[in-house]
Amino acid sequence: MDAADTAADSAARATAPEVALAVALTGEQQKFRHTLRDLLAERAGPGENRAATPEGYDTGLWARLSDTLGLAGLALPAEYGGAGRGPAELALACEETGRALAPSPLLATAVLTAPLIAALGTPAQRAELLPRIADGSLTCALAVPGGSLALALGLTGDNAAEHWSGGGRAGGIQARAVDGGGAGAGTGGTGWRLYGEAAQVLDGHTADLLLVAAHTGGFARSRTLLFLVREREGGTPGVVRTRRTALDPTRPQAGVELRDAEAELLGEEPADVLGALAATGRTAAVMLAAEAVGAAGAALDRALAHLGSRGQPQAHAHEQAHAHEQAHAHAQALAAKGTLADLYVRVEAARSLTYCAAREPGPGPESGPLALAQALEALRATTGESARLHGGDSAEDQEARLFFQRAASDELLFGPARRLRARAAERTGLFGEVAA
């Protein structure tokens, strides 16, 4: 057995479930991971195509994930019905949902929206909304203007320096105080009206609650605030939601139009909305990295299984032609095994960075975005090789394409990796004036 065979076989053994993580897990975390993986294997997976449902996900599975494992409230405080766990447990959950490409409200509700409500909401808003999020009965979506989600979260640029929410000019989403609303407007669902459009709202077509970032105050007093727009039975006046075709069908998106839509201010002014968005972005980057690592690991496992299932070529009438095909197939297999061994190292490095960022602040507040950059690159490379190896029209080939589509979609929504790194370098002053 040559070096390429040895490296690939070692990589294949190392991707077994018991030793897939390059970081230590507690016994409780191991049990949680196995339970979640078994449940997802039963009800989810690329072949299930649960995103084709009207909701964009399996509502029964989400109910079980919330009831059995407390997934929706995993990181919420116990006082609001959550489990009070840290980012490491939530990252573990995201890795498993990413591994299965399982459509669910986890990212939009628990990762992007719930932390903002917990950080900025009034006591009454937190008491009303967070317990319903924790038990899985309330799903949420974060709506920002245009395609600026990564910028709004401070991942690819300074969300305080660029007018992504409208900047007091035409475009974006504008908020107008009515009925003498002023600073406290929005109490009880009155006092504000929203106008504008958000083009790429994750789970926006079915979320029970929209958390909308809007610009208000005009150009002279320009500021961005967050508003609650509640779904009503029969539809919300002034709100038009349209599910849109997404590059990644397992991550449903919607366009949301706001036409004099009634809204409630989240929290009270003054509030550091941009700072809260950036903090949420740093945590979300870790969870997105965990999803990407899970998907990359699954794509790598599929590629190894596919390579191993390639039997010897069928017998030919002419022995010389048979020997030539055998030699060619062996050479291809050796090259593929060497490539997959290299990809295994990249995936494990991304996994290690992700869990380091989840378990402690790390070498600065940019550890999450840097882990995301590494994970996105590993996902892109791994899914590309997996799709190349499958390269046909069978069910397995279609599933390999789904993993590749997840990689491309995440780069568009939250990257690209070079911009994540450039923003991290700018914030930390890593390259001094060059980064600036």
KOLMI-33655 format. One line per field, with one value per residue (C-alpha): x, y, z; residue in one letter; residue number from 1. Coordinates in steps of 0.5 Angstrom, whole numbers, plus 500, padded with zeros to 3 digits. Example, Ala and Ser with C-alpha at 12.3 -4.5 7.8 and 13.67 -1.06 7.14 Angstrom:
BEGIN
x (525|527);
y (491|498);
z (516|514);
res (A|S);
n (1|2);
END
This chain:
BEGIN
x (500|503|503|497|493|495|493|487|485|487|483|477|478|478|472|468|463|467|473|470|472|479|477|475|467|464|460|454|456|457|450|447|451|449|441|441|445|440|434|436|438|431|427|432|438|439|435|429|428|424|425|420|414|410|414|421|422|419|415|414|422|422|417|421|428|425|421|426|433|431|434|430|432|439|443|437|437|434|429|426|425|432|437|442|448|454|456|459|453|449|455|455|448|449|455|450|444|449|452|445|443|437|432|430|429|435|439|434|431|436|442|440|434|433|440|438|431|435|440|435|428|425|423|416|418|423|418|413|417|423|419|416|422|425|419|419|412|415|419|423|427|432|430|435|435|437|442|446|446|453|455|449|452|459|462|465|465|463|456|456|460|456|449|446|439|438|442|436|436|431|432|433|428|425|421|417|414|406|401|407|411|418|423|418|414|412|409|403|405|403|407|411|410|415|417|422|424|428|431|434|430|432|426|422|416|413|417|411|415|420|425|426|432|430|433|430|431|432|439|441|439|441|440|438|433|430|423|418|413|408|405|397|392|390|396|399|397|402|407|408|412|414|418|424|428|435|441|441|434|435|436|429|429|424|423|419|416|413|408|406|407|405|411|413|420|425|427|428|432|438|440|447|443|449|454|448|448|456|456|450|454|461|457|453|460|461|455|455|462|460|454|460|464|459|457|464|465|459|461|468|465|460|466|470|465|464|471|471|465|468|469|474|472|468|472|473|474|481|486|490|484|482|489|490|483|485|492|488|483|488|492|485|484|491|490|483|485|491|486|481|487|489|481|481|486|483|476|479|483|477|473|478|478|471|470|476|472|466|469|473|474|480|485|480|473|475|476|469|469|476|473|468|473|477|470|467|474|474|467|468|474|471|464|467|471|465|461|467|468|460|459|453|445|444|441|447|450|444|445|453|450|446|452|456|450|450|458|456|450|454|459|454|450|456|462|467|472|477|472|471|479|480|475|478|485|482|479|485|490|493|496|496|495|495|489|485);
y (500|507|513|516|510|510|517|516|510|514|520|515|512|519|521|516|519|517|521|526|532|534|537|534|533|532|525|530|533|526|524|530|529|522|523|529|525|520|524|528|521|519|525|529|529|531|526|528|535|537|545|543|544|550|552|550|545|539|542|536|535|542|540|534|538|543|538|533|537|544|546|552|555|552|558|562|564|559|564|565|557|556|551|556|553|556|557|550|546|551|550|542|543|547|542|536|540|542|535|533|540|540|546|549|555|554|559|565|564|562|564|571|574|571|574|581|580|578|584|590|588|591|587|586|584|579|576|575|573|569|563|562|562|557|552|552|555|562|562|569|572|578|582|587|591|589|583|586|581|580|588|589|584|587|581|584|591|597|597|603|607|604|606|599|601|607|612|617|617|613|605|601|600|607|608|613|615|616|618|622|616|619|615|611|609|602|600|595|595|602|608|606|605|601|602|599|592|586|582|576|574|567|563|570|567|563|566|568|574|579|583|589|593|600|607|613|620|623|624|629|624|618|612|605|601|594|593|588|586|581|576|576|571|572|576|582|589|592|586|582|576|572|566|566|561|560|557|553|550|547|554|558|565|570|577|582|588|593|598|602|596|597|596|596|598|593|596|603|609|610|603|601|597|597|594|589|587|586|582|577|577|575|569|567|567|561|557|558|556|550|548|549|544|539|540|539|533|530|531|528|522|521|522|517|512|513|512|506|503|503|496|493|495|489|484|485|481|483|482|488|493|490|491|498|500|497|501|508|507|505|512|516|513|514|522|522|519|524|530|527|526|533|536|532|536|542|540|538|545|549|544|546|553|553|550|554|560|557|555|562|569|567|571|577|578|576|569|567|571|568|561|562|564|557|553|556|555|548|547|550|545|539|539|541|535|531|533|532|525|523|527|524|524|519|520|521|526|530|530|532|538|540|540|544|549|550|552|557|560|561|565|569|570|571|572|571|568|574|579|576|576|583|586|582|584|592|591|588|592|586|590|597|602|597|594|600);
z (500|498|502|498|500|507|508|505|509|515|514|512|519|523|520|524|528|535|533|528|533|533|540|547|548|555|556|556|549|546|548|546|539|538|540|535|529|530|530|524|520|521|519|515|510|503|500|504|501|507|504|499|504|504|511|508|513|517|522|526|526|529|534|536|536|541|545|546|545|547|541|540|547|548|549|552|559|564|566|560|559|555|557|559|555|552|545|544|545|540|535|536|534|528|526|526|522|517|516|515|511|515|514|520|524|528|524|523|530|535|532|529|532|539|541|539|543|549|548|546|548|554|560|557|550|553|558|552|546|549|552|546|542|547|547|539|538|535|529|527|522|521|515|513|507|500|500|506|512|512|513|518|522|521|518|512|513|519|520|523|517|511|510|509|512|507|510|510|503|498|498|504|509|513|519|521|528|528|533|537|538|539|543|546|540|539|545|544|537|535|534|528|520|516|508|504|502|504|499|502|509|511|513|512|508|514|520|526|527|523|526|521|521|519|518|522|524|517|514|520|525|522|526|525|530|530|530|531|526|528|523|524|522|515|514|516|513|509|509|503|503|497|497|492|489|493|490|496|497|504|506|504|503|502|499|504|502|507|505|511|516|523|527|534|537|540|546|548|545|546|545|541|536|531|537|538|531|531|537|534|528|531|535|528|525|529|528|521|521|525|520|514|518|519|511|509|514|511|504|505|508|502|497|501|501|493|492|496|492|485|484|479|472|468|465|457|451|450|456|454|454|461|464|461|464|471|471|469|474|480|478|478|485|488|486|489|495|496|495|500|505|504|504|511|514|512|515|521|522|521|526|531|530|530|537|540|538|541|547|549|546|543|541|540|538|530|532|530|523|522|523|518|513|514|514|508|504|507|505|498|496|499|496|489|490|492|486|481|484|483|477|474|475|480|487|490|485|486|494|492|488|494|499|493|493|500|500|494|497|504|501|497|504|509|505|501|506|503|506|512|513|511|516|521|520|519|526|529|526|524|518|520|515|509|512|513);
res (M|D|A|A|D|T|A|A|D|S|A|A|R|A|T|A|P|E|V|A|L|A|V|A|L|T|G|E|Q|Q|K|F|R|H|T|L|R|D|L|L|A|E|R|A|G|P|G|E|N|R|A|A|T|P|E|G|Y|D|T|G|L|W|A|R|L|S|D|T|L|G|L|A|G|L|A|L|P|A|E|Y|G|G|A|G|R|G|P|A|E|L|A|L|A|C|E|E|T|G|R|A|L|A|P|S|P|L|L|A|T|A|V|L|T|A|P|L|I|A|A|L|G|T|P|A|Q|R|A|E|L|L|P|R|I|A|D|G|S|L|T|C|A|L|A|V|P|G|G|S|L|A|L|A|L|G|L|T|G|D|N|A|A|E|H|W|S|G|G|G|R|A|G|G|I|Q|A|R|A|V|D|G|G|G|A|G|A|G|T|G|G|T|G|W|R|L|Y|G|E|A|A|Q|V|L|D|G|H|T|A|D|L|L|L|V|A|A|H|T|G|G|F|A|R|S|R|T|L|L|F|L|V|R|E|R|E|G|G|T|P|G|V|V|R|T|R|R|T|A|L|D|P|T|R|P|Q|A|G|V|E|L|R|D|A|E|A|E|L|L|G|E|E|P|A|D|V|L|G|A|L|A|A|T|G|R|T|A|A|V|M|L|A|A|E|A|V|G|A|A|G|A|A|L|D|R|A|L|A|H|L|G|S|R|G|Q|P|Q|A|H|A|H|E|Q|A|H|A|H|E|Q|A|H|A|H|A|Q|A|L|A|A|K|G|T|L|A|D|L|Y|V|R|V|E|A|A|R|S|L|T|Y|C|A|A|R|E|P|G|P|G|P|E|S|G|P|L|A|L|A|Q|A|L|E|A|L|R|A|T|T|G|E|S|A|R|L|H|G|G|D|S|A|E|D|Q|E|A|R|L|F|F|Q|R|A|A|S|D|E|L|L|F|G|P|A|R|R|L|R|A|R|A|A|E|R|T|G|L|F|G|E|V|A|A);
n (1|2|3|4|5|6|7|8|9|10|11|12|13|14|15|16|17|18|19|20|21|22|23|24|25|26|27|28|29|30|31|32|33|34|35|36|37|38|39|40|41|42|43|44|45|46|47|48|49|50|51|52|53|54|55|56|57|58|59|60|61|62|63|64|65|66|67|68|69|70|71|72|73|74|75|76|77|78|79|80|81|82|83|84|85|86|87|88|89|90|91|92|93|94|95|96|97|98|99|100|101|102|103|104|105|106|107|108|109|110|111|112|113|114|115|116|117|118|119|120|121|122|123|124|125|126|127|128|129|130|131|132|133|134|135|136|137|138|139|140|141|142|143|144|145|146|147|148|149|150|151|152|153|154|155|156|157|158|159|160|161|162|163|164|165|166|167|168|169|170|171|172|173|174|175|176|177|178|179|180|181|182|183|184|185|186|187|188|189|190|191|192|193|194|195|196|197|198|199|200|201|202|203|204|205|206|207|208|209|210|211|212|213|214|215|216|217|218|219|220|221|222|223|224|225|226|227|228|229|230|231|232|233|234|235|236|237|238|239|240|241|242|243|244|245|246|247|248|249|250|251|252|253|254|255|256|257|258|259|260|261|262|263|264|265|266|267|268|269|270|271|272|273|274|275|276|277|278|279|280|281|282|283|284|285|286|287|288|289|290|291|292|293|294|295|296|297|298|299|300|301|302|303|304|305|306|307|308|309|310|311|312|313|314|315|316|317|318|319|320|321|322|323|324|325|326|327|328|329|330|331|332|333|334|335|336|337|338|339|340|341|342|343|344|345|346|347|348|349|350|351|352|353|354|355|356|357|358|359|360|361|362|363|364|365|366|367|368|369|370|371|372|373|374|375|376|377|378|379|380|381|382|383|384|385|386|387|388|389|390|391|392|393|394|395|396|397|398|399|400|401|402|403|404|405|406|407|408|409|410|411|412|413|414|415|416|417|418|419|420|421|422|423|424|425|426|427|428|429|430|431|432|433|434|435|436);
END
